Every structure is written in structure tokens, then in C-alpha cells.
Amino acid sequence: MAAYERVAHSYGKINRTIIRKLKAMKKIQIGTTDLHVAPINLGGNVFGWTLDEKQSFEILDAFVDQGFNFIDTADMYSYWVDGKDGGQSETILGKWMKSRGNRDQIIMATKVGGETGTHPVDTSKKHILEAVDKSLKRLQTDYIDLYYTHFDDEKTPVEETLEAYDEIIKAGKVRHIAASNISPERLEASFAASEKNNLPKYQALQPHYNLVEREGYESNYAPLAEKYNFTVFPYWSLAAGFLTGKYRSEDDLNKSVRGDSVKKYLDKKGLEVLKALDQVSEKHNTSQATVSLAWLMAQPHIGAPIASATSEKQLKTIFEAPKLKLDSEDLAVLNTASK
């Protein structure tokens, strides 16, 4: 049976529409690796947090049914639910992949080094070697496609962290590595150490980047993406939901559990960005969120913005974004408002 057909066998029956979508979806190469992903990265932070197992399965099924294949999680998701070690998201994803028999069709990214309820940020070799086995067990898989340094403890020598990655790559537990919340200086040091010691190189970058959070990435990390051929997968692509347009005043903050996270955007700049999104979305008869994701996709080095979904409506936003091609006028309106 062809690989595409195995995915479509989720419920024991071949769905030829799904097969066509999987074949047709444009894929993006991650760095210099052999990994190719569809242009949206599904965020797994909601699995085990705002979605239970059944709801998570429904979102995941709908996502792959549309031809997407890239899922992002972390060993610390969702530790804030019970204050313990996290891992709920990885556990749900492992159960889902096993039940659907589609592990070989999914590009699975997870992370190590983040703070949880029981341990601080840690990028030591000892911690990485222990954490990867725990993630593999929860994910019910033999390998992780893309393994991120989630946060940097800024005290472990970068050589030690990379040596840990070298060991688990050679053991077949991880295919490639990437970086998230690491300072530009430590990223530069990591690449120097990789070159000097023939150690694995980071292939992708996961920064905080969106229409209302541009300066940090564009000033400090975009030059490194150019220099090191990073493929960039922005997190908080929709600014915790602010860029969907549903938060227009402080009275709207109680609309979701993430409401408090967007209060800081309710300033002159944030409202100007919403006004621009309203204008462009009305022109294209689409949603503000879809425009926000399409704007990210139009930026240099961006591979697949990370976006989570908890409903059919939110999934539609994700599915429509790769289809929307913003013209120069659209981009000018959005760039002016967001500068």
C-alpha cells in the first residue's frame, strides 16, 4: 500500500480525496535536511490543556485530512494543568498516532529544556539524555523528527548540549535539531562549536514573531536565519488570539483562558494593526487570522507558522491561510500599521 493510502486508512477505508490532498500540498524543506512539511505547523500546546483527548483527536484528524503533516509539541506541555512534569500533549499525540497508524506520515517536533513544575530550565547533557527517552515513550515512537532546544539555561556549555544531540542522533532517537528561545549570541556560539567539533547544527528556528511582535525577531534573528539558512517556524503567530480580531477592548478579555495574555496589545499600535487586518480581510473576504498567517508566510525564511486550533472555525483559518496570496498593497497596509 502506498504511503498516502496508509494515512487515509485511519478508519479502515481509503478516502481518495485525502490522498489527493496529501499529494497536492506544497511542501517546504527544513534547512538542509530531508524533512519536508506542509506550510502550517499545528501547535500542540492545547492538547491536554483546553482540549481533552477526544477533542484533540478530532482536531488532529481534521488537520491531516486536509493534507497537513507538521505537528509541534514540547515535553513541558501541559504542565500548568496539574503543576507536575507536563507531557500531556505528547501523551495524547502518541495515542493518536498509534491509533491512526500514521507515524511515518507525520513530521513530529518536540522540545527539551523548558521549565516545568518540578525542574528548572536545563540544557545539560544529563537532562537531554533523560528527557528524550521520556518523550519517546509518551509519543510511542522510536524517533523524533525535529528536536528543539526549548529554552537555554545559559550556563551549560553549548558544546555539551550539542554533544548530547550528537549522541541521540547517532542512536536514531532524533533526526534533526532546532532552536527556540536562545539568544543570538548563544546561537552564534552553537554554530561555531558545530563547525569546530563536527557536531550537529540547528536546522530551524522557532521565534516569537507576529504582526504585533516584529522588532525582536527582525532585528536580532532574521539576520541569523539568512546567515545560517534557518527555516523559521514562528510561535504565537496570532499573538495569543489577538490577531483574530476578537479582542477589541478590555471587556473582551474574558472571552477565553488566554485573554490576559493579549491585554498588552490593546494599545494604539495594536488597534492600528486590527484596523489594517479588517481592511485586508474584507478585501479578500476572509478572516483577520487568515490574513495574519498569510502575512507571516510572505516574510523571508518563514517555513510554516505555528497555530493551534480548538474548533472547526479555527481550523478553517489554518486551512485557508496557505491559499491566500497577499499583494504588494496588502503587505504595505499591514507593514505600515505594524511598524
C-alpha positions in Angstrom: 0.0 0.0 0.0 1.3 3.5 -0.8 2.3 5.8 2.0 -0.5 8.3 1.2 -3.0 5.5 1.4 -1.9 4.4 4.8 -2.8 7.8 6.2 -6.2 7.7 4.6 -6.8 4.3 6.3 -7.5 6.0 9.7 -10.9 4.4 9.8 -10.3 1.4 7.7 -11.5 2.9 4.5 -9.5 4.6 1.8 -10.5 8.2 1.2 -9.2 9.2 -2.2 -9.9 12.9 -1.6 -7.4 12.8 1.3 -4.9 11.0 -0.8 -5.1 13.8 -3.5 -4.8 16.5 -0.9 -1.7 14.9 0.6 -0.1 14.6 -2.8 -1.0 18.2 -3.8 0.1 20.0 -0.7 3.2 22.1 -1.3 6.0 21.0 1.0 8.8 23.1 2.5 12.2 21.8 3.1 13.6 22.3 6.7 17.1 23.7 6.4 19.3 21.3 4.6 17.5 18.3 6.0 15.4 15.6 4.3 12.3 16.8 6.2 9.6 18.4 4.1 6.5 19.9 5.7 3.2 21.5 4.7 3.1 25.3 5.3 1.2 25.3 8.6 2.6 23.8 11.8 -0.1 22.7 14.2 0.6 23.8 17.7 0.1 21.0 20.3 0.0 23.2 23.4 -3.8 22.9 23.6 -3.8 19.1 23.7 -4.4 18.1 27.3 -5.0 21.7 28.3 -8.0 23.3 26.7 -8.8 20.1 24.7 -9.3 16.7 26.2 -8.2 13.5 24.4 -11.3 13.0 22.3 -11.4 16.7 21.2 -7.7 16.6 20.4 -8.1 13.6 18.2 -10.9 15.4 16.3 -8.6 18.4 15.6 -5.7 16.2 14.6 -7.8 14.0 12.2 -9.2 17.1 10.5 -5.7 18.6 10.2 -4.1 15.6 8.4 -7.3 15.0 6.4 -6.6 18.4 4.7 -3.1 17.3 3.7 -1.0 18.9 6.5 1.7 16.8 8.2 3.6 19.0 10.7 2.9 19.0 14.4 4.6 20.9 17.2 4.7 20.0 20.9 7.0 20.0 23.9 7.8 17.8 26.8 6.5 20.6 29.2 3.1 20.9 27.6 0.7 21.0 29.6 2.4 21.1 33.0 0.4 24.2 34.0 -2.7 21.9 34.2 -1.5 20.0 37.3 1.8 21.6 38.2 3.8 18.4 37.6 6.1 17.3 34.8 3.9 18.0 31.8 3.8 15.6 29.0 0.0 15.5 28.5 0.3 16.8 24.9 3.0 14.3 23.9 0.9 11.5 25.5 -2.2 12.4 23.5 -0.2 12.7 20.3 1.3 9.3 20.9 -2.1 7.7 21.4 -3.4 9.4 18.3 -0.5 8.3 16.1 -0.7 4.8 17.3 -4.5 4.5 16.9 -4.3 6.0 13.3 -1.2 4.1 12.3 0.2 7.2 10.6 3.5 7.9 12.4 5.6 7.6 9.2 3.4 10.4 7.6 3.8 12.9 10.4 6.7 15.2 11.0 6.8 15.4 14.7 8.6 18.2 16.5 9.0 18.3 20.3 11.3 20.2 22.7 13.5 19.8 25.7 14.9 22.2 28.2 11.8 24.1 29.3 10.8 24.8 32.9 8.1 22.6 34.4 6.5 22.3 37.8 9.3 20.1 39.1 12.5 21.2 37.4 14.1 24.5 36.0 15.3 25.2 32.5 18.1 22.7 31.8 20.1 22.0 28.7 22.7 19.8 30.2 23.7 16.5 28.6 22.3 14.5 31.5 18.9 16.2 31.3 18.7 15.9 27.5 19.6 12.2 27.5 16.9 11.5 30.2 14.2 13.8 28.6 14.4 12.3 25.1 13.6 8.8 26.3 10.6 10.1 28.3 9.3 12.0 25.2 9.8 8.9 23.0 7.8 6.8 25.5 5.0 9.3 25.7 4.9 9.7 21.9 5.0 5.9 21.4 7.6 6.3 18.7 11.3 5.3 18.1 12.3 8.7 16.8 11.6 12.4 16.9 11.9 14.2 13.6 12.8 17.7 14.9 14.1 18.2 18.4 14.2 21.7 19.8 16.2 23.4 22.5 13.1 24.9 24.0 14.9 27.3 26.4 18.5 27.8 27.1 19.8 27.7 30.7 22.7 29.9 29.5 25.2 28.1 31.8 25.6 24.7 30.1 28.5 25.0 27.5 26.9 24.9 24.1 29.4 22.1 23.2 27.8 19.9 25.9 24.3 20.5 24.6 25.4 19.7 21.1 27.3 16.6 22.2 24.1 15.3 23.8 22.2 15.8 20.5 25.0 14.1 18.6 24.7 11.1 20.8 20.9 10.8 20.4 21.0 11.4 16.7 23.6 8.6 16.3 21.4 6.4 18.4 18.5 7.0 15.9 16.3 8.7 18.6 16.3 12.1 16.8 16.7 13.0 13.2 17.5 16.8 13.3 17.7 19.6 15.9 16.4 23.1 16.1 16.4 26.1 18.4 13.7 28.2 20.0 14.3 30.6 22.9 18.1 31.0 22.6 19.9 34.3 22.5 21.6 35.4 19.2 25.0 35.2 21.0 24.4 31.6 22.1 23.1 30.7 18.6 26.3 32.1 17.1 28.4 30.2 19.6 26.5 26.9 18.9 27.2 27.2 15.2 30.9 27.9 15.8 31.0 24.8 18.1 29.2 22.7 15.5 31.8 23.7 12.8 34.8 23.3 15.1 33.8 19.9 16.6 31.8 18.4 13.8 28.6 18.4 15.9 25.0 18.6 14.7 23.8 22.0 13.5 20.5 23.6 14.3 18.3 23.5 11.2 15.4 25.6 12.2 14.4 28.4 14.4 11.2 28.9 16.4 11.0 32.6 17.5 8.2 34.7 18.9 7.1 36.6 15.8 3.8 38.1 14.5 2.3 41.3 13.3 2.4 43.0 16.7 5.7 41.5 17.8 8.2 42.2 15.0 11.2 44.1 16.3 12.8 41.3 18.4 12.9 38.8 15.5 13.5 41.1 12.6 16.4 42.9 14.3 18.1 40.0 16.2 17.2 36.8 14.5 16.3 37.4 10.8 20.0 38.1 10.0 20.9 34.8 11.6 18.2 33.0 9.6 19.8 34.4 6.4 23.3 33.6 7.6 22.7 30.0 8.7 19.9 29.0 6.3 17.4 28.5 9.1 13.8 27.6 8.3 11.7 29.7 10.6 8.6 28.5 12.4 7.1 31.4 14.4 5.2 30.7 17.6 2.4 32.9 18.9 1.7 33.6 15.2 -1.7 35.0 16.2 -0.4 36.8 19.4 -2.4 34.6 21.7 -5.5 35.2 19.6 -5.3 39.0 19.5 -4.8 38.9 15.7 -8.1 37.1 15.2 -9.8 40.4 16.0 -12.0 39.1 18.8 -10.3 41.3 21.4 -11.1 44.9 20.8 -11.3 46.2 24.4 -10.6 45.0 27.9 -14.2 43.9 28.1 -13.3 41.2 25.6 -10.5 39.7 27.7 -12.8 37.1 29.4 -13.6 35.5 26.0 -11.0 32.8 26.6 -8.5 31.5 29.0 -5.8 33.3 27.1 -7.5 36.7 27.5 -5.0 38.1 30.0 -2.2 37.4 27.5 -3.5 39.9 25.0 -4.2 42.9 27.3 -0.8 44.4 26.4 -1.7 44.6 22.7 -4.7 46.9 23.4 -2.7 50.0 22.7 -2.6 52.4 19.7 -0.3 50.1 17.7 -2.4 47.0 18.3 -5.6 48.7 17.4 -4.0 50.1 14.2 -3.0 46.5 13.3 -6.5 45.3 13.8 -7.8 48.1 11.6 -5.4 47.0 8.8 -6.4 43.4 9.3 -10.1 44.4 9.0 -9.3 46.2 5.7 -7.3 43.4 4.1 -9.6 40.6 5.3 -12.7 42.4 4.0 -11.0 42.9 0.6 -10.3 39.1 0.4 -13.5 38.0 2.1 -11.6 36.1 4.7 -10.8 36.3 8.4 -8.2 38.5 10.2 -6.5 35.4 11.5 -6.1 34.0 8.0 -4.6 37.3 6.8 -2.2 37.3 9.8 -0.9 33.9 8.9 -0.6 34.8 5.2 1.5 37.8 6.2 3.9 35.6 8.1 4.1 33.2 5.1 5.1 36.2 2.9 8.1 37.0 5.0 11.7 35.8 4.2 12.7 32.4 5.6 9.3 31.6 7.1 8.5 28.0 6.6 5.3 27.2 8.5 3.7 29.5 11.1 2.7 27.6 14.3 -1.0 27.9 15.0 -3.2 25.9 17.4 -6.9 25.2 17.0 -9.7 24.2 19.3 -12.6 24.4 17.0 -13.8 23.8 13.4 -13.8 27.6 12.9 -10.2 28.0 13.9 -9.2 25.1 11.7 -10.8 26.8 8.7 -8.5 29.8 9.4 -5.5 27.4 9.2 -6.7 25.7 6.1 -7.3 28.9 4.2 -4.1 30.7 5.1 -1.8 28.9 2.5 -4.3 29.7 -0.2 -4.3 33.5 0.4 -1.7 35.4 -1.6 -1.3 38.9 -0.4 -0.4 41.5 -3.0 2.0 44.4 -2.5 -0.8 46.8 -1.5 -2.0 44.4 1.2 1.5 43.9 2.6 2.2 47.7 2.6 -1.0 48.3 4.6 -0.1 45.6 7.2 3.6 46.6 7.3 2.8 50.3 7.9 0.3 49.5 10.7 2.6 47.1 12.5 5.9 49.0 12.4 
